[in-house]
C-alpha cells in the first residue's frame, strides 16, 4: 500500500488492502468486499475501538472455549484474509480445531483458505466432507467434517451468516461470533456475540484464554447487544 502511516485512515486502509489481496489470491469472495464495507461503517460508529461490552463478551468467550470439550474455529474468506495468523494462535491457545466452512460455495476457494492457514502455521485444517451434515439447513454450508463441526460443542465463527447460526444452535451447539452489527440475526441468535472488529478482538480472546481469568457471572448476550446498539446510537454503553 502506498498510503503513509501518518494518514489518519491508515489502519482502515490497510485492512481494505488485505481484503482486496484476499480476493486477488482467491481466498475471499467478491461478496466479502461488501460485507467488509458494512463492517467498516459500524466500526466507524463504534469509534474503532474495543468497547466495554465487547470486553465482557471476550471474557465470556474465553471461558466458554476453555470449558469446551470439542471447540472448533470455523473459517471463511474474510476471516482468513484479515486474521489467518491470529486464528491459528487462538486455535493453539484454545486447543481447538480449525475448519473451513464458506457461504459462497467454491472448492477452489476452500483449498486456497486451507493453504493460507497452513502458511500461517496451522498444522491441521479440517475441510467440509460430503458424508456428514448438520440438520436444519439446506445450504451447502451444512457439509462439515466428522471430527470437527459435526461433533463440536462450541463453535467460534467470526462473520457468521444468520441461517447457519440458527442451524448450529438448533443442533445444540454453542456459537461464539464476532459481528460489528449488533442488530444482525447472527448477533441475536449466537450464545456470545463480540461486537468488535475481528482484527482487534481475536488477539484479546487469545490473551484472555492464556491468562485464564474468571468468567463473568450470569452472562446475558441480549443485554450486551443492547449496550452495543446504545453506543452506536450515541447513547451510554
Ligand atoms: O467466505 P464466505 O463465502 O463464507 O463469505 C463470507 C461473508 C462475510 C461474505 C458472508 O458470510 C456474508 O455475506 O456475511 P454478511 O451476511 O454480509 O455478514 C457480515 C457481517 O459481518 C456484517 O454484519 C458486518 O457488519 C460484519 N463484519 C464485516 N467485517 C467485519 C465484521 N464484523 C467484525 N469484524 C470485521 N472485520
Boltz pocket constraint, residues with backbone or C-beta under 6 A from the ligand:
constraints:
  - pocket:
      binder: B
      contacts: [[A, 27], [A, 28], [A, 29], [A, 31], [A, 32], [A, 33], [A, 34], [A, 35], [A, 36], [A, 37], [A, 38], [A, 39], [A, 40], [A, 42], [A, 76], [A, 77], [A, 78], [A, 82], [A, 101], [A, 102], [A, 103], [A, 104], [A, 105], [A, 159], [A, 160], [A, 161], [A, 162], [A, 178], [A, 179], [A, 180], [A, 181], [A, 184], [A, 194], [A, 196], [A, 197], [A, 198], [A, 199]]
      max_distance: 6.0
